[in-house]
Amino acid sequence: MEGTNTHDGAAAPHAGAGSCADGGAGGAHSVRAGAATAISIRADSTAPGGNQRNGNGNLGCAYAALDLGTNNCRLLVARPSRRGFKVVDAFSRIIRLGEGVSTTGRLSQPAIDRTIDALRVCAAKMERNKVERAGLIATEACRLAANADEFLDRVRSETGLHIQVVDRETEAKLAVSGCASLIDQSCDYALVFDIGGGSSELIWLDLTRRRTGWRRSLNDRLEVQSCIAAWTSLQVGVVTLAERFGGMHVDAETFAAMVQHVARMLEAFEAEHGLRRRIDAGRTHLLGTSGTVTTVAGVHLGLPRYERSKVDGCWLDISQARAVTAGLLASTYEQRAAQPCVGRERADLVLAGCAILEAVLQMWPCRRLRVADRGLREGILATLMTEDGVYRMGGRGARWRR
């Protein structure tokens, strides 16, 4: 379980490093993209153990956000605070729900059983914390599996959780909203990427579109969607890539093939939007939100055990990220499993994630990468609390509803 944290958009550790302020000047560019739209999440009006939603932005209300991914089941329970929200409970478990889906087109029975066991824990935590509002989403594995509806019906029956399968655009927007407070405000552009288990999202932000100065409030996290100039979702993630090329025993040749496979998938996005030229011309940084980049950061920092407070918000030079990848590639499976920030559960997937990261770095060279241990769940919480009027817009900034 993660520790209790306050998500208020304040600068995280190492926040001063890697600022775009010392980069070259860059002007505004026009990038073709659809207009940003508000995210719609079907939220339970009542959650297990909760009371009927009061709709008045009650600061005592407990909110929950659940992200059921291809590889992980992750939950946050939080209450509003002055500048964001305070996490009061959390849960994360690797369940590999999407194991084999890319080849069979179906969720396997062992994966379903593992996932439902994890979801029972989530439901118990929501009940214990008297959650009143919940946004519960599933992503790529359930988008692809032919038996996803049957699985979700069983989840409702056995846990009481009503999980919504979201489309790729919604997933991308939630990821951006969830890590928006880590965007360097002195930059002209940012490329946000989320390396998942079954898919990977890329979001190009034109920060010159900002209508107002950022106040680090929940409203600002949603407002950053107006800066989305282009986005794409690749049907490749750490699970699917490892299943295709192998994950336990990866040599340099196999790793290069992984990188090339992903790079080919990136070419169309680059050809349409010309991000490399814009990165060269303007002040830009990368922002990665995924288990891959947090693992790379943890290994680079030499942590004896993973610590979110040291990883979330830290900056990496690209050379540092590549040095970690080289070290992991030179390691055996057992050596990767013994690395405290990797562990046995990720040891066969981490190099697939590093290959996706390397493909991104080769396609869009950038000096610095910021690491976010936040994303979809935080985006869900910001959406729900804003919908409930926890913060009011107007005047010089958002006003906290007491």
Sequence and secondary structure as in RCSB ss.txt:
>XXXX:A:sequence
MEGTNTHDGAAAPHAGAGSCADGGAGGAHSVRAGAATAISIRADSTAPGGNQRNGNGNLGCAYAALDLGTNNCRL
LVARPSRRGFKVVDAFSRIIRLGEGVSTTGRLSQPAIDRTIDALRVCAAKMERNKVERAGLIATEACRLAANADE
FLDRVRSETGLHIQVVDRETEAKLAVSGCASLIDQSCDYALVFDIGGGSSELIWLDLTRRRTGWRRSLNDRLEVQ
SCIAAWTSLQVGVVTLAERFGGMHVDAETFAAMVQHVARMLEAFEAEHGLRRRIDAGRTHLLGTSGTVTTVAGVH
LGLPRYERSKVDGCWLDISQARAVTAGLLASTYEQRAAQPCVGRERADLVLAGCAILEAVLQMWPCRRLRVADRG
LREGILATLMTEDGVYRMGGRGARWRR
>XXXX:A:secstr
     EE     TTTTTT GGGS                    BSS TT      S  TT EEEEEEE SSEEEE
EEEEE SSSEEEEEEEEEE  TTTTHHHHSS  HHHHHHHHHHHHHHHHHHHHTTEEEEEEEE HHHHH TTHHH
HHHHHHHHH    EE  HHHHHHHHHHHHGGGS TT SEEEEEEE SS EEEEEEEGGG SS    SHHHHHHGG
GGEEEEEEES  HHHHHHHH SSS  HHHHHHHHHHHHHHHHHHHHHH HHHHHHHS EEEEEESHHHHHHHHHH
HT SS  HHHHTT EEEHHHHHHHHHHHHTS HHHHHHSTTT TTTTTTHHHHHHHHHHHHHHS  SEEEEES  
HHHHHHHHHHHHTTSEE  TTS EE  
